[in-house]
Amino acid sequence: MMNDLAGKHIVLGLSGGIACYKSAELCRLLTKAGASVQVVMTEAATQFITPVTMQALSGRPVVTSQWDARASNHMPHINLGREADAILIAPASADLMAKLAQGRADEVLSLLSLARPLERVPLLLAPAMNREMWAHPATQRNVSQLQADGAVVLPVGQGDQACGEVGDGRMLEPDQLLDLLVAHFQPKVLMGHRVLVTAGPTFEAIDPVRGITNHSSGKMGFAIARAAHEAGAEVTLVCGPVHLPTPWGVRRVQVESALQMQAAVQAEVDRASVFVAAAAVADWRPAQASAQKIKKDGSGLPPTLSFVENPDILAGVAASDRARRGELFCVGFAAESHDLETHAQAKRLRKGVPLLVGNIGPTTFGQDHNALLLVDEHGCRAVPHGPKLALARQLVAEIARRVAAPPV
């Protein structure tokens, strides 16, 4: 795991709710990501999970009272807020959010939330409650007030609830909350931009059970989509057949063939200001796919197949009027088996894009790490080997330096 939160000090607040059981795993993930974690619990939270458990996971004594005498000045609510890089309350109950919206502070968690330096210490709330409580006008009014006051109210999940009902109001899963907290700290260098990313392979059917594809896991494209969203962009991800979870906050369009990918890109690209073509699109497809499985005929001879060339999605977009006017910044990818720099520069010119990203395959396919080569009109620059998400963040930062101001 990447140390995305290295050097960060996080106050993890727990208010009363059955979702407290998720907070134990969240605390573990936060520390694994490099953060130091100070747990603060309301009295109600201690009815669902013990301070002993949270202390074992955080490695720090848990604060449960504003009268905690361990603070030298007897002001834990002041000290905790001043020391934090962020306060994450998970779960945030309806009662706690109501208190914060009204500015009431009668226990340590609401006290430190109110006393934090507003301009420096963000407050993130992960709501958790019954679906009727979440939908109640009073709760939604409190959410609006908290957002107006500068708090970040995270989305709720949907599904089975402890009461036996089904609906909105579940606290997000620990890994989702970790991703959202990490994203909060990322520079918002693409704020206001709309980014379109293609990822994964395409599959060109020969018959109902066979086809032609490329060896691509989609991991790099998915990492780019996540990094662009972290950077503040509105992101659409058009992906071929891969088994990867959709990055949080990213809209996913699922396709299979190159023609389907081309249609999806054409439907989305007019809204985008950045297009990153990271998909491994098959160069050819069968001229005619069989409606039935092609059987052996006993002759020992393979079937005769005719192929046609697939459209060049990136070149087509790069040749558009918007791209030529500088309203759409296009980035291509080149996976090569040898002579990366030569082939990548030639491909950049052939595609007509300002930036092309090269990597050497096939040993990197499906892996979580890679190394990249950024190729533009001025030459090549290597991005050293590292996790694909770290590389994606560097690429997004590079794109941000090159794109025009976001459209109004």
Long-range contacts (C-beta under 8 A, 24 or more apart in sequence): 1-32, 1-33, 2-33, 2-387, 2-389, 2-390, 3-33, 3-34, 4-33, 4-34, 4-182, 4-185, 5-30, 5-33, 5-34, 5-35, 5-181, 5-182, 5-185, 6-33, 6-34, 6-35, 7-34, 8-34, 8-35, 8-36, 8-85, 8-86, 8-185, 9-35, 9-36, 9-37, 9-38, 9-83, 9-84, 9-85, 10-35, 10-36, 10-37, 10-38, 10-84, 10-85, 10-86, 10-87, 10-88, 10-181, 11-37, 11-38, 11-39, 11-40, 11-80, 11-81, 11-83, 11-84, 11-86, 11-87, 11-88, 11-112, 12-37, 12-38, 12-39, 12-40, 12-58, 12-88, 12-89, 12-90, 13-39, 13-40, 13-41, 13-42, 13-87, 13-88, 13-89, 13-90, 13-92, 13-109, 13-112, 13-113, 14-39, 14-40, 14-41, 14-42, 14-45, 14-49, 14-54, 14-89, 14-90, 14-91, 14-109, 15-42, 15-44, 15-45, 15-89, 15-91, 15-92, 15-93, 15-95, 15-96, 15-109, 16-42, 16-43, 16-44, 16-45, 16-47, 16-48, 16-91, 16-93, 16-95, 16-96, 17-44, 17-45, 17-48, 17-91, 17-93, 17-128, 17-129, 17-171, 18-48, 18-128, 18-162, 19-90, 19-91, 19-128, 19-170, 19-171, 20-45, 20-48, 20-49, 20-91, 21-48, 21-49, 22-90, 22-91, 22-171, 22-173, 22-174, 23-49, 23-54, 23-90, 23-91, 23-174, 24-49, 24-53, 24-54, 24-57, 25-174, 26-90, 26-174, 26-177, 26-178, 27-54, 27-57, 27-58, 28-57, 28-174, 29-174, 29-175, 29-178, 30-178, 30-181, 31-57, 31-58, 31-59, 33-178, 33-182, 36-60, 38-63, 38-80, 38-83, 38-84, 39-63, 40-64, 40-80, 40-108, 40-109, 40-112, 41-109, 42-96, 42-107, 42-108, 42-109, 43-107, 44-93, 44-95, 63-108, 64-108, 65-107, 65-108, 66-107, 66-108, 66-111, 68-108, 76-108, 76-112, 77-105, 77-108, 77-111, 77-112, 77-115, 78-112, 78-115, 80-112, 81-112, 81-113, 81-115, 81-116, 81-117, 81-121, 82-116, 82-117, 82-121, 84-116, 84-121, 85-121, 85-185, 86-121, 86-122, 86-123, 86-124, 86-181, 86-184, 86-185, 87-112, 87-113, 87-116, 87-121, 87-122, 87-123, 87-124, 88-124, 88-126, 88-177, 88-181, 89-113, 89-123, 89-124, 89-125, 89-126, 90-125, 90-126, 90-128, 90-171, 90-177, 91-126, 91-127, 91-128, 91-171, 92-125, 92-126, 92-127, 92-128, 93-128, 93-129, 94-127, 94-129, 94-133, 94-134, 94-136, 94-139, 94-142, 97-125, 97-127, 97-139, 97-142, 97-143, 97-146, 97-153, 98-138, 98-139, 98-142, 100-125, 100-142, 100-146, 100-151, 101-141, 101-142, 101-145, 101-146, 101-149, 118-150, 122-150, 122-152, 122-184, 123-150, 123-151, 123-152, 124-151, 124-152, 124-154, 124-180, 124-181, 124-184, 125-151, 125-152, 125-153, 125-154, 126-154, 126-171, 126-172, 126-177, 127-153, 127-154, 127-156, 127-169, 127-171, 128-156, 128-169, 128-170, 128-171, 129-169, 130-161, 130-163, 130-165, 130-169, 131-161, 131-165, 131-166, 131-167, 131-168, 131-169, 132-165, 133-169, 134-167, 134-168, 134-169, 135-167, 135-168, 135-169, 152-184, 154-180, 176-248, 179-226, 179-247, 179-248, 180-248, 182-230, 183-229, 183-230, 183-248, 183-249, 186-227, 186-230, 186-231, 186-393, 187-231, 187-397, 188-231, 188-232, 189-231, 189-232, 189-396, 189-397, 189-400, 190-228, 190-231, 190-232, 190-233, 190-274, 190-396, 190-399, 190-400, 190-403, 190-406, 191-231, 191-232, 191-233, 191-406, 192-232, 192-233, 192-405, 192-406, 192-407, 193-228, 193-232, 193-233, 193-234, 193-273, 193-274, 193-403, 193-406, 194-233, 194-234, 194-235, 194-236, 194-271, 194-272, 194-273, 194-274, 195-225, 195-228, 195-233, 195-234, 195-235, 195-236, 195-272, 195-273, 195-274, 195-275, 195-276, 196-235, 196-236, 196-238, 196-265, 196-268, 196-269, 196-271, 196-272, 196-274, 196-275, 196-276, 197-221, 197-224, 197-225, 197-228, 197-235, 197-236, 197-237, 197-238, 197-275, 197-276, 197-278, 198-237, 198-238, 198-239, 198-261, 198-265, 198-276, 198-277, 198-278, 198-279, 198-281, 198-313, 199-224, 199-225, 199-237, 199-238, 199-239, 199-240, 199-242, 199-278, 199-279, 200-239, 200-240, 200-241, 200-242, 200-244, 200-279, 200-280, 201-240, 201-241, 201-242, 201-279, 201-280, 201-281, 201-282, 202-240, 202-255, 202-256, 202-257, 202-258, 202-260, 202-261, 202-279, 202-280, 202-281, 202-282, 202-310, 203-240, 203-241, 203-256, 203-257, 203-282, 204-257, 204-258, 204-282, 204-284, 204-285, 204-286, 204-310, 205-257, 205-286, 205-289, 206-286, 206-289, 206-290, 206-294, 206-305, 207-289, 207-290, 207-291, 207-292, 207-293, 207-294, 208-290, 208-291, 208-292, 208-293, 209-293, 210-293, 210-294, 212-282, 212-284, 212-285, 212-286, 213-241, 213-282, 214-280, 214-281, 214-282, 215-280, 215-361, 215-362, 215-365, 215-366, 216-240, 216-242, 216-279, 216-280, 216-335, 216-365, 217-242, 217-244, 217-365, 217-366, 218-242, 218-244, 218-279, 219-244, 219-366, 219-367, 219-368, 219-388, 220-278, 220-333, 220-359, 220-370, 220-388, 220-391, 220-392, 221-276, 221-278, 221-279, 222-247, 223-388, 223-389, 223-391, 223-392, 224-276, 224-278, 224-392, 224-395, 224-396, 225-250, 226-250, 226-389, 226-392, 227-389, 227-392, 227-393, 227-395, 227-396, 228-274, 228-276, 228-396, 230-393, 230-396, 231-393, 231-396, 231-397, 231-400, 233-274, 236-268, 236-272, 238-264, 238-265, 238-268, 238-279, 239-279, 240-279, 240-280, 257-285, 258-282, 258-285, 258-310, 258-311, 258-313, 259-285, 259-310, 259-311, 261-313, 262-311, 262-313, 262-316, 265-313, 265-317, 269-317, 269-320, 269-328, 270-322, 272-328, 273-327, 273-328, 273-329, 273-403, 273-404, 273-406, 273-407, 274-328, 274-329, 274-331, 274-399, 274-403, 275-314, 275-317, 275-323, 275-328, 275-329, 275-330, 275-331, 276-331, 276-333, 276-399, 277-313, 277-314, 277-317, 277-330, 277-331, 277-332, 277-333, 278-333, 278-357, 279-313, 279-333, 280-335, 281-310, 281-313, 282-310, 283-309, 283-310, 284-308, 284-309, 284-310, 285-310, 312-351, 314-351, 314-353, 315-350, 315-351, 315-352, 318-351, 318-352, 318-353, 319-352, 326-404, 327-404, 327-407, 329-354, 329-355, 329-399, 329-402, 329-403, 329-404, 330-354, 330-355, 331-355, 331-356, 331-357, 331-395, 331-399, 332-356, 332-357, 333-357, 333-358, 333-359, 334-358, 334-359, 334-375, 335-359, 335-360, 335-361, 335-362, 335-364, 335-365, 336-360, 336-361, 337-361, 337-362, 340-373, 341-373, 341-375, 341-380, 344-373, 344-375, 344-380, 345-375, 345-380, 348-375, 348-376, 354-402, 355-398, 355-399, 355-402, 357-395, 374-398
